[in-house]
Amino acid sequence: MNFARRFQRLSESCSGYIFTMSGSRQKWVVIERFRVCTEPDASPIRHLRRVWVQGVLPVFLLWKRRRQRNVVVAYDAYASGFAGVLLKVVLGARLIIEINGDDQNQQTAEHSSIKKVFMGMLFRLSVTLADAVKVVNSHQEAFVKLNFPRKRVYRYPDFMASEYFASLNSTQGDYLLSIGYPFDLKGMDVLIRGFQEVVHKHPTCKLKIMGFSEAAELTRYKALAQEDPRIESIKPGWIEDVAEHVRGCYAFVSASRREAASRVVFEAMACRKPIISSRTNSGNDYVRDGETGFLFDVGDSKDLAAKLDVLLESHERAKEMGEAGFRWLEREFCEEVYIDKFLSMIREVACEHS
């Protein structure tokens, strides 16, 4: 829904093509004034498929329009960014690189040293040749301005279907909710420990954790939870499934160890839920401590427990924080605001030096 809704709204003012990798091959799916072409990401030859769908095919389609003021928006600074650079060179298009994850420092431990170096080179090439960079938090903005001081930078979070979530009939339920993958990065162990420290004072409170987890990993988390029936694991689902759990929770909790701009936090805000978040870049920018929720130190389950205790003590305060978050979202992060900022960015980049 987020994907389709975004381009439905953008179709009110512009048109274009979407070339991406997906779960299956889809050729020319129509979303209002946009046409979508995808290749399967799980294919053994996915790298060749990516070259075709994000490099070769766009050149064929847009070659005759190369003299127009085309703008290419690449979702990341790596494979998509490199494809964007090729389209910029071949078609003379303007290029915007989006940085949506907090991996700009290349600190991810799961990557080998060679891969880190290669990804770092792709990142620098893409950002250097981009006409503008779009980021989602203030830390990313500072990073780009420090390392690419002449680069035009735009900052605002990604699109989320705020009108859909705001339209739901939300209730103040008896459970805390956390959603994410992978569990380690999302700090689900910290969340479980924090919940266990406070639940004896609030015995009717439950905890729901939604997201994909391998069977062996899930067994470890169940052992950590000591098979407590108040801690429930929920399989991931579509946006409607997420919405059903969000609209009925007491509060949304994000215990992530690293987070750029969590979409589900905004979805919870649209449902008028207070947010308890770790002090990640996302939390620092998008949770007003003491006003729309609480912040706690990354990895600190005792600090989390203290914030949970305060929020669970007062249902009225939880409601007030949820309402304050909703008002802030409506002013700064709703669909209308995103569309205005995105279109303004496209127009400025397209008209620059024209």
N, C-alpha and C positions, 0 to 999 in steps of 0.2 A: 504493500500500500504506500509506504514512504516513497519508493522509487517511482511508481506510476503517478502518484499525487503531485510529486515535484514537477514532472514534465507536463502534466495537465495544467498546472498553474503557470508554468513558463510559456506554454503555448498561447496564452493570452497576449504575449508581446513578441515572441520570437519563434523560430523553428530550427530544426537541425537533425543530425544523425547521432546515434549512440552506438559506439562500437566497444564491446566488452566481452570478458569471459564470464561464463555462467555455468549452471548445472547441466545444461543441454544446449544443443544447437537450435537457435531460433532466427529465422530469416525474415526481416522486415515486418516485425510486429509493430503495429501502428499505435502510438499514444498521442492522440490529438494531432499536433503538427510536427511530431518527432517520429522517426523511424528507427527501430532497434534491431541490431544484428549481433548475435552472440555465438560463441563457440564453446564447446564443453571444456571446462577447466580440469576435469579429471582424466582427460584423454592422455594416453602415453606420448602423443606427439603434441602436447598442449603448447609447447614453446613455438612450434611451427604454426599452429593454429592462431596463436597470439600475433605472430608476425603478419599473418594473412588478414585477420579481422581488424587489427589496430594500425596496420601499416600499409599493406598493399591495397586492400579494398577501399579505404578512404581516398587514396590517390586516384584510383580509377573513377570514383564517383564525383570527386570535387575538382578534377583537373580542369574541366571547362569553366569552372567558377573561380579559378585561382586569382583572377583579377578583382574579385569582390573582397570586401573586408570580412573574411572568415576568421572566426576565433575558435581555437582548439582549447578545450579545458581537459587537462589530464588529472585523473583522480589521485595519482601519486607521483613521486619523483623518480621512480625506478623503471619498471617495464613500461608502464603507461606514459611516464614522462619521456622516456627515450623515443617512444612512438610519436609523441607530440613534437619532439625536436625534429624528427624526420619530416613530419608534415609541415612544420614551420619552414624548413629549408626548401623542400620540394614545391610546396604550394604558396609560399610566401604568407602563410597565415600568422596571425598573432597567437601567442601561446601563454596560457595561464596554467601554472603548476599548483595543484592543491596539495597541502600537507595535512593529512587527516589523522595521522598517528604520531605518538611521541617517540619516534625512532630516528629523529634527525641527527642524533649524536652517535648513531650506530653502536649502541651499547647492548644489543640483544645477544645474550649468551648462547642461544641455540644455534647461531650461525658460526661457521668455521671462519678462521682468520682470512682465508682467501676470499670467501664470500663477502665478508665484511668490507674488505678492500674494494672489491668489485662494486658492491652496492654503494659504497661511499663515492666512488668515481661516477657512477650513474647519477647519484643525487646531486653532486656538484655540477656535472655537465647540464643536467636538466634545469636546475635553478639558475645557473649562470646564463643560459640561453633563453630563459623565459622572459616574457615582457612584463609579467607580474606574478606574484605568488599570493595564494590565498591560504591563510592559516586559521586554526580554530581556537587558539588560546594565546594569552599574552606572552607566555614563555617562548612559544614558537616565533612569535613576532619579534621578540628581542633577539633570538638566535639568528633569524634571517637578517635583521638590520645590522647586527654585529659582523656577520660573515659576508654579507652581500649588501654593503651600505648604500648602493645606488639603486637597489631594487625596489620597485613599487610593491607595497604589501597591503593586503586587505585582510581584516580579521573579523570573522563571525562564524558561529557554529553551523554545522551541516543542517540540511532540511529535515524537519520532522513534521508528521501529520498532526499538528497541534489541534486543528479544528475537530478531527475525529476523536481524539482523546478527551478534549474539553466537552464534547457532546455526551459523553458516557455518564450514566447515573452512578456517581461515586459514593461509597459508604465508608465509614471508619470501622474497619474490621478489627479482628483480634490477632492479626499476624503481621510480622515484619517480612519484607520481601527483598530479595536480592536476585539479580539476573546477570548472567555473563558467562563467558568462555574465553580462555581456559580457566579452570577453578583456581590454580595457583596464582596466576597473574591477577585475577579478580579478588584475591585475598579471602577466599571462602573459609580457609582455616582460621584466619584472624576473626572473621565474623562468627564462626561457631564458638570459638573460645570466649569472645566478648558476650555472646548471648548466654552461654553457660554461667558466666559470672553474675549475671543480673537476673536470670529467670526465677531464682528462688524468691526474689522480692515481688515478682510479677508472674505467678504460676499459671495464669490463664493465657499468657502471651505465647504465640507460636512463631516459628521461623520457617519460611518457605524459600528454597534455593532453586532457581530455575536455570537450566542450561545443560549443554551436552557434557557428558563425562564418560570416559571409557570405564568398562565394568570394574577393572582392577583399581582404578583411581577412585571410583565411587565407593568401593568397599573400604578404602582407606579413610574416606571422609565420614562414612557411617561409623567406623570404629572410633574416629576422633569425636564424633557426636555421641558416642557410647550408646548407640541405638535408641536415643531419646525419641519417643514418639512425637514430641512437640517440634522436632526438626524434620521437615519433609523435603524430599528431593523431587523436583518436577522436571519432566522432559521438556526440551525446547519445542516451540510451536510457532505458528504464524503470528502476525501482528495482532490478530483478533484474540489469540490465546494469551499473549502478553497483556493485552488490554484488560482482559477479564480478571487477571490476577492483580494488576496494578490498581484498578478502580476499587478493589475491595480491601486493600491493605491498610494498615495503620500508618506505616511510614515506609519509605524506600531507603535501603541501606546499600551504599557502595563502599566496600572495603579494599578497593583496588590498590595494587602496589604501583601501578603506572596507568594513567588514563589521560587522554588528550581532551576529549569533550564527549562525555557519555550521552548518547541519544536517549537512553532509557531514563536518565535523570530528568530530561526535559519532558518526556512522556509522563513521568510521575508528577512533575510540576503542573502539567496540563490537567491532571486529575486531582489537583489541589492536595497533593501529599507533601508532608515535610520530608526533607532529605537529610540523612546523616551520611557524610562522605569523609573519606580519608583526604589528607591534604595533598592530593595530586594536583597537577596543572588544571585538570577539569574541576576538581573540588574548589580550589582557590579562586577560580574565575567565576564559577556558576552556582556556588552556594554561599549565601550571605550568612556568616556565622552568627547565630543568635537571633536571626530574623526570618530566614526561609528554612532554617535547619541548623545543624551543628557540624563542625569539622573536628576530626581527631587525627592524631599523628599516624602516619603510615606504619602499618605493622604492629601498632600498639593496641592490643586487645583490652587492656585495662582502661585506657583512655576512651575507647569505643564503648565499653560497658558503662562508664560514668555518663556518657552522653545519652546512651539508651535509657538509662535510669531516669535522667532528668525529663526526657521526652515522654516516657511511659507513665511518669507520675502525674502528668497533667494532660488530659484529653483536650481541654480547651486550648492550651498552648499549642498542642499539635495541630489543631484546626486552624488557629491563627497563623501559624507558620506556613501551613499548606496554602491558605488564602493569599498570604504575602508573596509566596513563590509564584502562584498563578498570575497575580497582577504584574509581577516583574517579567514573567515570560510573555504575557500579552503585549507589554510595552517594547521588549527588546529582542525576543527570540521566536515569535510566532511565525506562521506561514507567510503572512503579509510582509513582515519585516525582512524575512529571508529573500523573498522574491524581489523586493525593492533593492536590497543590497546587491544581489546577484546581477540584476539587470543593469544597475548603475556601474558595477565593475566591468561588465561586458562592453557597455557603451564607451566607457572611458578608455579601455584598452583598445577597442576597435578604432576609435577616432584618433588615438595618439599618433602624431607625426603624419596624419593623413592630409 
